[in-house]
Amino acid sequence: MVLDLYTDWISQPCRAVSMLLMDNNIEHQVHEIGIMKGETKSAAYKQINPSGKVPSIVDDGFHLGESHTIMRYLCESRNLPDHYYPKDLKQRAKVDYWLDWHHLNLRHGSLRLIGANVFGPIRQFSEQKIEELRKEGNDVLKSSLTFMDENLSKNNYIAGGNQLSIADIALVCEVVMLPISGASYDDYPNVQAWVKRLSTEIKSWDQANATLNKFLASKKK
Ligand SMILES: N[C@@H](CCC(=O)N[C@@H](CS)C(=O)NCC(=O)O)C(=O)O
């Protein structure tokens, strides 16, 4: 049975799951769920994923959300090449470390800035709320990108090793989203080099990022 993917192409975790699926030729059916249209909160979608978030998959009747969990599940269930999620316990722990770190650091900062600069004006947040979100977002992003940059000065891939892992995929999808809220990673040369490296190594890079790139180009006009 073909795996079903529920996704919105603009979303960071959705693009990460798509990259893993596409680069490994895992047959799947894409169901687009528009976040801005409120489709993640529809009763029909909540039957698929009760948390009302994308991405989620249905694999032969098995429902699963959370991008990191989905990627781990795909690595194991499809026996993907070891570098994505190594069998070696210590190497695997390093990948898990960066996946866990992601949510309360890089993604936390990124979401605060998206809240302040993208949703704030649309949803008419108070000036005070926007300022608080912006300050926290900028502070957390600065410390997160500094930490990543230091690590990437010693390693080509975020969890070490000689090839990319699912931690690289999760984090890079967040980093390339930063310009959407006016943030950038221009001051972090090792992060920049890593993004460039991954953009050539992830075969589905252009396809997975097409909607985001179109949106970013339209903002520049
Ligand atoms: N921790 C989750 C985060 C999922 C998430 O926050 N998805 C956002 C899009 S990036 C979403 O579905 N937002 C829609 C909503 O909250 O209604 C994951 O990694 O999959």
The ligand as an ORCA input file, in Angstrom:
! r2SCAN-3c Opt
* xyz 0 1
  N       7.070     19.125     16.237
  C       6.275     19.047     15.044
  C       5.915     20.441     14.620
  C       4.800     20.447     13.620
  C       4.324     21.856     13.365
  O       4.516     22.768     14.163
  N       3.696     22.011     12.205
  C       3.178     23.308     11.868
  C       3.694     23.728     10.508
  S       5.420     24.025     10.543
  C       1.662     23.202     11.753
  O       1.127     22.166     11.418
  N       0.974     24.297     12.028
  C      -0.429     24.366     11.807
  C      -1.225     24.759     12.973
  O      -0.670     24.910     14.072
  O      -2.423     24.902     12.757
  C       7.032     18.313     13.933
  O       8.285     18.325     13.954
  O       6.407     17.716     13.068
*
